[in-house]
Amino acid sequence: MGVVLLWQDFRKGMRNLELEISQSKMISFEMTTLLIKVIKKKVKRTVYIFLLQILLLANIFAQKFEATVDRTTVGQYERFQVYFKFDGGNVNNVTGFTPPAFAGFKVLSGPNQSTSMQIINGQMSGSLTYTYILQADEIGDYKINSASVKYDSKKYSTSTINIKVIKGTGNPAQPNRNDRGISEEELAKNVFIRAIVDKNSVLIGEQISLTYKLYFKTNIESPSFNKLPTYNGFWAEELKQPANLRPQNEMYQGERYQSVVIRRAALFPTKTGKLTVSPLELNVPIIIRKRRSGNDIFDDFFNDSFFGRNEKIDYTAKSNTVVVNVKPLPDNAPESFNGAVGKFNFNASIDKNEVEQNDAVTIKVNISGQGNIALLDMPEVKLPPGFEQYDPKTSESIVKENIITGRKSIEYLIVPRVSGQKKIEPIEFTYYDISRKRYVTLNSPEFNLDIKRVEGAVDAPVAGLSKEEVKLLSQDIRFIKISDFDFSKQGEFALIKSWFWFATIIPLLVLLGVLEIKRRQDKLYGNVKLLKFQKAEKFAKQRLKVARKALDENNLSKFYEELSLAIFGYLEDKLSIQKSEMSLEKAVDVLKKNNVEDSLIAKLKTTAEQCEFARFAPSSGTGAKESELYESTVKLIVDLENSLAGNKRK
């Protein structure tokens, strides 16, 4: 209306100007007419431009409130965004925003408010946007009703929007992240894990070096393990990690990333075929800049990091699945080969060559080098008749750098029971040399023992005596005393005293008992499986004792390692499973065949997984959780022992 009045005033002024010029005596009528035409033409152009600017500004600064969506057809369980945008005027005067009810939709986020400003010809205008993230759970046709705001006491409303929900591929448990301004594809491209192996085709028992690297382009906080990989068919040794992990710049597929090694492991395959290592899952807190809506230069300006707002999102990064082809070793393996693969040195020694009868002798066997040290089965010492052998003592030291190296030793304590010259055959150790691609057999020298008779000792095996008692054997038998005695003749009908029968029968019973014990021990030592079965609990208790000591010293890494070895060592010995074939799945199958209760097997799996997880992903703690785990492990082994013993009696 104001523009129309302005135009009418302009025309009235032009008529008055024309009248004044025509009445002037200073110029002619023709000149007057020409001058008026020129003035009208110039003034009209200026007025037209002025009016156009007024109309343009009126259109720019007109207020409007609109509703839009990023798409009108969405899949079931998929997320989409709704925008309610107010344009024009001073957005600080916008009040009373009232959203629709969103019937049929689940509101996941909102209202998220964003503002943008515009300056044209010195006049400032702005826009205010309210954003919602919605999800449709049911298929069908829906409406998003009107929203409203107030501006300078005037109410503005949006029109309704029709939404069609169709069957889609969305999953309510795995939503996308468009509401945070970044998609899953962007996250996966900027933060990911690579599982890298140094070789994909190996022989059984050959080491594979597995490295997990985290690549990222954006800012992240300290990640944490969600799920560790499972090494089915492998014996795994965690490799040493540096104390401080620092990201390094690395080019990958033509792009620059920061990378950090988060985990390394040495894998030794225990069976042939195609073996798979499941992915490692890592929870990575990612710091992102929350994006603003808009598409003009002012939005780009305010999207600068100076004006941005940081937001942290949790992203689950998964590594790729590793597949390794494991080939068998050549068939021409010597009898002394027990599965050692790598490169080793071997030696054996005896502490003395001259020894008295019933005195102890120690034979020590050492194996060192690189390879599957933990899986090595030590060679056996073949003893001639007349020797008694006690439980061997085994020790090992493993260096877990890039290549697994170390040493394994075993001490055999033997006692010669028979005098004379004895020979102990050379001890053989065979391994498969990866670099030379052949079996290599190493031999110890032959050991000659000169066993001297001890006066009064007998050349007969004696069982059930300790090392200290062995030293007393030479003093056990004395010669019959033949000096004069004062004998008195008893009557013909004198009864035999009762103590005589005890003195006669008890030694006989003791002798029979000793012979039975000896027979059982010979049978036990001749049956390695039976020996391991009977001593499984004893060895497990030794491991648990070491674990308890490590816990008291707050050495959690050593604690979890010993606890895990106690469980798996017990299962290996009790169930007669070869170390190279030992796995939790194998043990569970054997326990099921032995009719062990499912609840006890489930408890075993839970405890073993807790030990393995804590062993490879240790964390600082107060010790309460560790003490509880220790007690549950002790009870687990006791329950397994009772169950297996009970089933065996049945």
C-alpha positions in Angstrom: 0.0 0.0 0.0 2.9 2.4 0.8 4.5 1.7 -2.5 1.2 2.7 -4.4 0.9 6.0 -2.4 4.6 6.8 -3.2 3.9 6.3 -7.0 0.8 8.5 -6.9 2.8 11.3 -5.2 5.5 11.0 -7.9 3.0 11.4 -10.7 1.4 14.4 -9.1 4.8 16.0 -8.7 5.6 15.4 -12.4 2.3 17.1 -13.5 3.1 20.2 -11.4 6.6 20.4 -12.8 5.3 20.1 -16.4 2.8 23.0 -15.8 5.5 25.3 -14.4 7.9 24.7 -17.3 5.1 25.3 -19.9 4.2 28.7 -18.3 7.8 29.9 -18.4 8.7 32.6 -20.9 12.4 31.7 -21.0 12.2 28.8 -23.4 10.0 27.9 -26.4 7.1 25.4 -26.5 9.1 22.8 -28.5 12.0 23.0 -26.1 9.7 22.7 -23.2 8.1 19.6 -24.6 11.5 17.9 -25.2 12.8 18.8 -21.8 9.7 17.4 -20.1 10.1 14.1 -22.1 13.8 13.8 -21.1 13.0 14.4 -17.4 10.2 11.9 -17.4 12.4 9.2 -19.0 15.3 9.7 -16.6 13.0 9.9 -13.5 10.9 6.9 -14.6 14.1 4.7 -14.8 15.2 5.8 -11.4 11.8 5.2 -9.9 11.5 1.8 -11.6 14.8 0.7 -10.1 13.8 2.1 -6.8 10.5 0.3 -6.9 12.2 -2.9 -8.0 14.5 -2.7 -5.0 11.7 -2.1 -2.7 9.7 -5.1 -4.0 12.8 -7.3 -3.9 13.5 -6.4 -0.2 9.9 -6.8 0.6 10.1 -10.4 -0.8 13.4 -11.1 0.9 12.4 -10.0 4.4 8.9 -11.5 4.2 8.4 -14.1 6.9 7.6 -17.7 6.0 7.5 -21.0 8.0 7.9 -24.2 5.9 8.3 -28.0 6.6 10.5 -30.3 4.5 11.8 -33.9 4.7 14.9 -35.5 3.3 12.7 -38.1 1.6 9.0 -38.9 1.4 9.4 -42.6 1.0 11.4 -44.4 3.7 12.1 -48.0 4.6 10.8 -49.7 7.8 13.1 -49.0 10.7 15.1 -46.5 8.6 15.8 -43.0 9.9 14.9 -39.8 8.2 15.0 -36.1 9.0 12.2 -33.5 9.2 13.1 -29.7 9.0 10.8 -26.9 10.2 12.4 -23.7 8.9 11.4 -20.1 9.6 12.8 -17.5 7.2 12.9 -13.7 7.3 13.3 -10.9 9.9 15.0 -11.1 13.2 14.9 -14.7 14.3 15.4 -13.7 17.9 11.7 -12.7 17.9 10.6 -16.2 17.0 8.8 -17.8 19.9 6.3 -20.5 20.8 7.5 -23.3 18.5 4.9 -26.1 18.6 5.8 -29.4 16.9 3.3 -31.9 15.5 2.4 -35.1 17.4 4.4 -37.3 14.9 1.7 -40.0 15.1 3.1 -43.3 13.8 6.7 -42.4 14.1 9.3 -42.8 16.8 11.2 -39.6 17.7 14.9 -40.5 18.0 16.3 -36.9 18.3 15.0 -33.4 18.3 14.3 -30.7 18.2 17.8 -29.8 17.2 17.9 -26.1 16.6 20.2 -24.3 14.2 20.4 -20.6 13.0 21.8 -18.9 10.0 22.2 -15.1 9.2 22.1 -13.1 5.9 23.1 -9.5 5.2 21.8 -7.9 2.0 22.1 -4.1 1.2 22.9 -3.5 4.9 19.7 -5.3 6.0 20.1 -8.4 8.2 17.8 -11.3 7.9 18.0 -14.9 9.3 16.6 -18.3 9.3 15.8 -20.7 12.2 15.5 -24.4 11.7 14.2 -27.1 14.0 15.3 -30.6 13.0 13.9 -34.0 14.1 15.2 -37.5 13.5 12.3 -39.9 13.1 12.0 -43.6 12.6 9.1 -45.5 11.1 8.5 -49.0 12.7 5.4 -50.0 10.8 4.6 -50.1 7.1 1.9 -47.8 5.8 1.0 -44.2 4.8 1.4 -41.5 7.4 1.1 -37.7 7.8 3.3 -35.2 9.5 0.9 -32.5 10.6 1.4 -28.8 10.9 3.9 -27.1 13.2 3.6 -23.5 14.3 5.6 -20.6 15.7 4.9 -17.0 16.7 6.7 -14.0 15.2 5.9 -10.5 16.5 2.6 -11.9 18.0 1.7 -13.3 14.6 1.2 -17.1 14.2 2.8 -19.0 11.3 2.0 -22.7 10.4 3.5 -25.3 8.1 1.6 -27.5 5.7 1.2 -31.2 6.2 3.6 -33.7 4.6 2.7 -37.2 3.4 5.2 -40.1 4.2 5.1 -43.5 2.7 6.8 -46.3 4.8 7.7 -49.4 2.8 9.5 -52.7 3.7 13.2 -52.0 3.9 16.6 -53.3 5.1 16.8 -51.2 8.2 17.4 -52.7 11.6 16.2 -51.1 14.9 19.4 -52.3 16.7 21.7 -50.8 14.1 20.6 -47.3 13.2 22.6 -45.0 11.0 24.3 -41.8 12.2 22.8 -39.3 9.8 21.3 -37.5 12.8 24.9 -36.6 13.9 25.8 -35.4 10.5 28.0 -38.4 9.5 27.1 -41.7 7.9 28.2 -45.2 8.7 30.1 -45.2 5.3 32.0 -42.1 6.4 32.9 -43.6 9.7 34.0 -46.9 8.2 36.2 -45.0 5.7 37.8 -42.8 8.4 38.2 -45.3 11.2 38.9 -49.0 10.6 41.1 -51.9 11.7 43.3 -54.1 9.6 44.3 -57.6 10.6 47.7 -58.2 8.8 49.5 -61.6 8.7 53.0 -62.0 7.4 52.0 -65.2 5.5 48.7 -66.8 4.5 50.1 -70.3 3.7 52.1 -72.2 6.3 53.0 -75.6 7.6 51.4 -77.0 10.7 53.4 -75.7 13.7 54.9 -72.8 11.7 54.7 -69.4 13.3 52.3 -66.7 11.8 52.8 -63.1 13.0 49.4 -61.4 13.3 49.2 -57.6 13.7 46.1 -55.5 14.3 46.4 -51.9 13.2 43.9 -49.1 13.9 43.7 -46.5 11.1 42.0 -43.1 11.6 41.7 -39.6 10.1 39.6 -38.0 12.8 40.2 -37.3 16.4 39.6 -40.2 18.7 39.8 -41.0 22.4 41.2 -44.1 24.1 39.6 -47.2 22.4 38.6 -50.3 24.3 38.2 -53.9 23.3 34.6 -55.1 22.7 35.4 -58.6 21.5 38.8 -60.4 21.1 39.4 -62.7 18.2 39.1 -66.5 18.6 42.0 -68.5 17.4 40.3 -71.9 16.7 43.0 -74.3 15.5 45.9 -72.1 16.7 48.1 -71.9 19.7 48.4 -68.2 20.4 51.1 -66.2 22.2 50.6 -62.5 22.7 53.6 -60.6 21.5 55.2 -57.8 23.5 53.7 -54.3 23.0 55.6 -51.1 23.6 54.6 -49.2 26.8 53.6 -46.0 24.9 51.8 -46.4 21.6 52.2 -43.4 19.4 50.3 -43.0 16.1 52.4 -42.9 12.9 51.6 -41.3 9.6 51.0 -44.0 7.0 49.8 -44.1 3.4 47.1 -46.7 2.7 45.5 -47.1 -0.7 46.7 -43.7 -1.7 45.3 -41.9 1.3 47.2 -40.6 4.4 46.1 -42.0 7.8 47.4 -42.1 11.3 47.9 -45.7 12.4 48.8 -47.4 15.6 49.4 -51.1 16.4 46.8 -52.1 19.0 47.6 -55.9 19.3 50.2 -58.4 18.1 50.1 -62.2 18.4 52.1 -65.2 17.3 49.9 -68.0 16.0 51.0 -71.7 15.7 48.5 -73.8 13.7 47.7 -77.1 15.4 45.7 -78.7 12.6 45.7 -78.6 8.8 43.2 -77.0 6.4 41.8 -73.5 6.0 41.7 -71.9 9.5 39.9 -68.7 10.2 40.6 -66.0 12.8 37.5 -64.1 13.8 37.4 -60.3 13.6 38.6 -58.2 16.5 36.0 -55.6 17.6 37.1 -52.3 19.1 34.9 -49.5 20.6 36.4 -46.2 19.4 35.1 -42.9 20.8 35.2 -40.5 17.9 35.2 -36.7 18.3 33.3 -35.0 15.4 32.1 -31.5 14.6 28.4 -31.2 14.7 27.3 -29.9 11.3 24.9 -27.0 10.7 22.2 -27.0 8.1 22.2 -24.6 5.2 23.9 -24.3 1.8 25.1 -20.7 1.5 28.4 -19.1 2.2 27.3 -17.9 5.6 26.6 -21.5 6.7 30.0 -22.5 5.4 31.5 -19.7 7.4 29.7 -20.7 10.7 30.5 -24.3 10.0 34.2 -23.4 10.6 35.8 -25.3 13.5 35.9 -22.0 15.4 32.1 -21.9 15.6 31.6 -25.7 15.6 30.6 -27.8 18.6 32.4 -31.0 19.5 30.4 -34.2 19.9 31.5 -37.7 20.9 30.1 -40.8 19.3 30.9 -44.4 20.0 31.8 -46.4 16.9 32.4 -50.2 16.8 35.3 -50.9 14.4 35.8 -54.5 13.2 38.9 -56.0 11.6 38.8 -58.2 8.6 38.6 -61.9 8.9 41.9 -63.7 8.5 42.0 -67.0 6.6 45.2 -69.1 6.7 45.9 -72.3 4.6 47.7 -74.8 6.8 49.6 -77.6 5.0 50.7 -80.9 6.7 54.4 -81.7 7.3 56.2 -84.3 5.1 55.4 -87.9 5.9 59.0 -89.1 6.4 59.1 -88.0 10.1 61.5 -90.0 12.4 60.0 -91.8 15.4 61.6 -89.2 17.7 59.6 -86.4 16.1 57.0 -84.9 18.5 55.8 -81.9 16.6 58.6 -79.4 17.1 58.7 -76.9 14.2 61.3 -74.1 13.9 65.0 -74.0 14.5 66.4 -75.4 17.7 69.5 -76.3 19.6 69.6 -79.4 21.8 71.9 -80.7 24.6 71.8 -83.1 27.5 74.1 -83.6 30.4 74.6 -85.8 33.5 75.8 -84.4 36.8 78.1 -87.4 37.6 79.4 -90.6 35.9 80.6 -92.4 39.1 78.0 -92.9 41.7 77.4 -95.2 44.7 74.5 -97.5 44.7 71.2 -95.9 45.8 72.6 -92.4 45.3 70.7 -89.9 43.1 71.8 -88.9 39.6 70.4 -85.9 37.6 70.1 -85.8 33.8 69.3 -82.4 32.4 67.9 -81.8 28.9 67.9 -78.3 27.3 66.2 -77.2 24.1 66.5 -73.6 22.9 65.8 -71.7 19.7 62.9 -70.2 17.8 59.5 -71.9 17.3 56.6 -73.3 19.3 58.5 -73.5 22.6 55.3 -73.9 24.7 54.1 -76.9 22.6 57.4 -78.8 22.8 57.2 -82.3 24.1 60.5 -83.1 25.8 62.3 -86.2 24.7 62.2 -89.2 27.1 65.2 -90.8 28.7 65.4 -94.6 28.1 66.8 -96.1 31.2 68.3 -99.6 31.5 66.9 -102.0 34.2 67.9 -101.3 37.7 67.0 -97.6 37.8 64.2 -95.8 39.6 62.9 -92.5 38.1 61.1 -89.7 39.9 58.8 -87.0 38.6 60.8 -84.7 36.2 61.0 -81.0 36.8 60.3 -78.8 33.8 61.0 -75.1 33.3 60.7 -72.8 30.4 61.6 -69.2 29.5 59.9 -67.6 26.4 60.8 -64.3 24.8 57.7 -62.9 23.0 59.2 -60.4 20.5 58.6 -60.5 16.8 59.7 -64.1 16.6 58.9 -66.5 19.5 62.2 -67.7 21.0 63.2 -69.2 24.3 64.4 -72.2 26.2 62.8 -75.3 27.7 64.6 -77.6 30.2 63.7 -80.8 32.0 65.6 -82.5 34.9 65.2 -86.2 35.4 66.1 -87.6 38.8 67.1 -91.2 38.7 68.4 -93.6 41.4 70.5 -96.7 40.5 69.4 -99.7 42.6 71.9 -102.2 41.1 75.6 -101.9 41.1 77.8 -102.3 38.0 78.6 -100.6 34.7 75.4 -99.1 33.1 74.9 -97.3 29.8 72.1 -94.8 29.1 71.3 -94.6 25.4 71.7 -91.3 23.6 68.7 -89.0 23.9 67.2 -88.0 20.5 65.3 -84.8 19.6 63.9 -84.2 16.2 62.4 -81.0 14.7 61.3 -79.8 11.3 63.5 -77.0 10.0 61.4 -74.5 8.1 64.3 -72.8 6.3 66.0 -76.1 5.3 62.6 -77.8 4.6 63.6 -81.1 6.2 63.6 -83.0 9.5 66.7 -82.5 11.7 67.6 -85.0 14.4 70.0 -84.0 17.3 71.5 -86.6 19.6 73.1 -86.4 23.1 76.2 -88.4 23.9 75.9 -91.9 25.5 76.1 -91.7 29.3 78.2 -94.3 31.1 77.6 -94.8 34.8 79.9 -96.7 37.1 77.7 -97.7 40.0 79.7 -98.8 43.0 78.2 -101.3 45.4 77.6 -100.1 49.0 78.4 -102.6 51.7 75.2 -104.1 53.0 73.1 -102.8 50.1 71.0 -105.1 48.1 70.7 -105.2 44.3 66.9 -104.9 44.2 64.6 -102.1 43.3 63.0 -100.3 46.3 60.0 -98.2 45.8 58.2 -95.5 47.7 61.2 -93.9 49.3 62.2 -90.2 49.3 65.7 -89.0 48.3 66.7 -88.6 52.0 65.5 -92.2 52.7 67.6 -93.5 49.8 70.8 -92.4 51.6 69.8 -94.7 54.5 69.4 -97.9 52.4 73.0 -99.0 53.1 72.3 -99.0 56.8 69.0 -100.9 56.7 70.4 -104.5 56.8 72.8 -105.7 59.4 74.6 -109.1 59.6 73.2 -111.7 62.0 74.9 -111.6 65.3 76.8 -114.9 65.9 78.2 -114.3 69.4 77.5 -116.6 72.3 74.0 -116.6 73.8 72.6 -118.3 76.9 69.9 -120.6 75.4 67.4 -122.3 77.6 65.4 -125.3 76.5 61.6 -124.9 76.4 59.2 -127.6 77.3 57.8 -129.7 74.5 54.2 -128.5 75.1 55.1 -124.8 75.4 52.6 -122.7 73.4 53.8 -120.2 70.8 53.3 -116.7 72.0 50.9 -114.4 70.2 53.5 -111.8 69.4 55.2 -114.4 67.2 52.2 -114.4 64.9 52.2 -110.6 64.6 55.9 -110.6 64.0 55.5 -113.1 61.2 52.3 -112.0 59.5 52.7 -108.2 59.6 56.1 -108.1 57.7 54.5 -110.4 55.1 51.5 -108.0 54.7 53.9 -105.1 54.4 55.9 -106.9 51.8 52.8 -107.7 49.8 51.8 -104.0 50.1 55.1 -102.8 48.9 55.1 -105.2 45.9 51.6 -104.0 45.0 52.6 -100.4 45.2 55.6 -101.1 43.1 53.5 -102.9 40.5 51.1 -100.0 40.3 53.9 -97.5 40.0 55.5 -99.5 37.2 52.2 -99.6 35.5 51.6 -95.9 36.1 55.0 -94.8 34.7 54.6 -97.1 31.8 51.3 -95.5 30.9 51.9 -91.8 30.3 48.2 -91.1 29.9 47.3 -92.8 33.2 50.1 -90.9 34.9 48.9 -87.6 33.6 45.3 -88.5 34.5 46.2 -89.2 38.1 48.5 -86.2 38.6 46.4 -83.6 36.7 44.9 -82.2 39.9 48.3 -82.1 41.6 49.8 -80.0 38.7 46.7 -77.8 38.6 47.1 -77.0 42.3 50.7 -76.1 41.8 49.7 -73.6 39.1 47.0 -72.2 41.3 49.5 -71.7 44.1 51.7 -69.7 41.8 48.7 -67.7 40.6 47.7 -66.9 44.2 51.2 -65.7 44.9 51.1 -63.5 41.8 47.8 -62.0 42.9 49.2 -61.3 46.3 52.1 -59.4 44.6 49.5 -57.6 42.4 51.1 -59.1 39.3 47.9 -59.4 37.4 49.5 -60.4 34.1 51.3 -63.3 35.7 48.1 -64.1 37.7 45.9 -64.5 34.6 48.6 -66.4 32.7 49.0 -69.0 35.5 45.2 -69.2 36.1 44.7 -70.0 32.4 47.6 -72.5 32.4 46.0 -74.2 35.4 42.7 -74.7 33.6 44.0 -75.8 30.2 46.8 -77.9 31.8 44.3 -79.7 33.9 42.1 -80.4 31.0 45.0 -81.5 28.8 46.3 -84.0 31.4 42.9 -85.2 32.7 41.3 -85.7 29.3 44.5 -87.1 27.6 44.6 -84.4 24.9 47.9 -83.7 23.2 49.2 -80.2 23.8 49.3 -79.5 20.0 45.6 -80.4 19.7 44.4 -78.7 22.9 41.6 -76.2 22.5 38.6 -75.3 24.6 36.2 -76.7 22.0 38.1 -80.0 22.0 38.0 -80.2 25.8 34.2 -79.5 25.8 33.6 -82.3 23.3 35.6 -84.8 25.5 33.8 -83.6 28.6 30.4 -84.2 27.0 31.5 -87.7 26.0 32.3 -88.3 29.7 28.8 -87.2 30.7 29.8 -84.1 32.5 26.9 -81.8 33.3 26.1 -79.0 30.9 26.0 -76.4 33.7 29.6 -77.4 34.7 30.7 -77.2 31.1 29.1 -73.7 30.7 30.9 -72.6 33.9 34.2 -73.9 32.4 33.7 -72.0 29.2 32.8 -68.8 31.0 35.8 -69.0 33.4 38.2 -69.9 30.6 37.0 -67.1 28.4 37.3 -64.6 31.3 40.9 -65.8 31.9 41.9 -65.6 28.3 40.2 -62.1 27.8 41.9 -60.7 30.9 45.2 -62.3 29.8 45.3 -60.6 26.4 43.5 -57.4 27.4 44.7 -56.8 31.0 43.3 -53.9 33.0 44.2 -52.4 36.4 41.9 -53.4 39.2 41.4 -53.5 43.0 42.0 -57.3 43.2 38.4 -58.1 44.3 37.4 -59.3 40.9 40.6 -61.4 40.6 40.1 -63.0 44.0 36.6 -64.0 43.0 37.8 -65.4 39.7 40.5 -67.3 41.6 38.0 -68.9 44.0 35.6 -69.8 41.2 38.5 -71.4 39.2 39.5 -73.6 42.3 35.9 -74.7 42.7 35.6 -75.4 39.0 38.6 -77.7 39.0 37.4 -79.5 42.1 33.9 -80.0 40.6 35.4 -81.3 37.4 37.6 -83.7 39.3 34.7 -85.0 41.3 32.5 -85.3 38.2 35.2 -87.2 36.1 36.1 -89.4 39.0 32.4 -90.3 39.6 31.8 -91.0 36.0 34.8 -93.2 35.8 33.6 -95.3 38.8 30.3 -95.8 37.1 
